[in-house]
Amino acid sequence: LPQSALAVRFRTMVAGAQEPAQRRPDHSTATFKYVPRAAYHLSNFVHFTVHEGEEDTRQLIEDFPSLYFFSSSIPESYLSFCADFGPNNIADVLAFCQFVREAVAHPKLQNRNLIYYTSADPQHIANSVFLLCCYLMLEEGFTPEEAAGKFGSIIGLPIAPFRDATWTDARSTYHLSVLDCLRGLQRAMAVGFFDPETFDLEVYESMHEAESYDITMLTPKFVAFATPKSKGDKYTGPRLPRAHARPFRAMGVSDVVRLSEEGMYDDQAFVEEGFRHHALEFQDCTCPPPNLVRRFLDICDAAGDGVVAVHCLAG
């Protein structure tokens, strides 16, 4: 926008802001045309904007000192497996919510509008939108539809759909929306898989990319983990099967499923530790064929109340 138009937009926004004592969630939506550098209201004093470069950010900070521009590296911290780029994991969700919550509650920011900015990269926008929606859900009481609607109302917002973890040159055959992810989060809370009040982030992070293993408890039925390996490589040191035995027993694991090629470790090592081991190999970063999907589901059924731990290469 020309500088004069920016000034009008921001001054109008500031003039219409609620007093601190009146701050409350705003679940209303209106339709706006996407314009880089324009600020879009989310809830209370929190707004969203897209900057096309660092010069945009510097200029706006200088021109509008009464506004508080803030951002985070969390949306860009996702480590891809193939052509995937998000969404961020639950630890990132909680960290981001805390980051925004602290900004909203900061005593020195009580009389200022908060402008969260992200880069114009459609993938960074997608992760930023997802995380901001999580904040609206977990902190402001929005439904998934209300949270996603705040961004769906920005007509032309260049947001990339999430995709599966297949090779870069593979065409994605299913687009996962931010709303899909938010509904998944809502469902996880509804059935008790995730409670933001009691979730033990310290335990979660202690098991993620630890020295001897890389384990994540996905649901009460499934554990995902990176491949064990008898020898270290350029990424990590050895991650022996026996090092997994103690945490697996604590989680109630009964079956281990290997999806990657053999040779990284001895399958029998898990059997010797008291676990049933299953080899369901298919090419990494591809989709499993239907016959393997059926075998996997049969293994899960046969496990009964036992937890199934699944690994490929990276987990």
C-alpha angles and dihedrals in degrees: 000000000000112000092254092053091049090052092051093048095049095041091051089050093050093045091055096048121123121246112256094252090053097052111135138151114283110211095172123111134201130178120257133175114242114251122169112247093018114125120232120201118238109168137327106337096337119112137173130223140166121226120198094207146349091271089063090055095046093048095049093047089052095045097044109035092162090067123077112223114195138165142171138221091221096093088055096045097082111123109217126217097200126330093337118112106179171234102246120242127257093265089057090048092055093043092050093048090052090048093055093039091055092049091050092048098042109122093222092054099050094105098041136083112241116223114195109200133193135180122269093250105122091222093052089047090053093053092043092050091048093051094044089050089052088053091051090050100043099035106025102034098243121157117235090256093050093047095047090043090065089067097031087063090062098090112215098013103161099232123157119222116238117253141192125276099261131129120300094247094048117103113238109237096191128044116208113206130211087247090056089055093047092051088051090053091048091049092049090055093044094055094040099252091123132024114176090204096056104023108127103225092175092059092044093053094042090061095042112093093344120168096260101029146000109223134165125183103218101179135343086274104042139053122187120202141166118256117281113234134195093213132040123244138187090291105047143345122260117311104196123200091237090059087063095052099083098048090041092054090048089054094047095247114174102164134042120201122198115201098172130075118287123250103073091093141348110277090207090065090075091047090053088054090056102262128123109240125206128187113210102164125188133150114290116251093021133098118264117248118252094256091059091047089055092048090050092051090049090052090051092050092047091051090069109185091354122110119243117222115202131191140174118169107295096018 
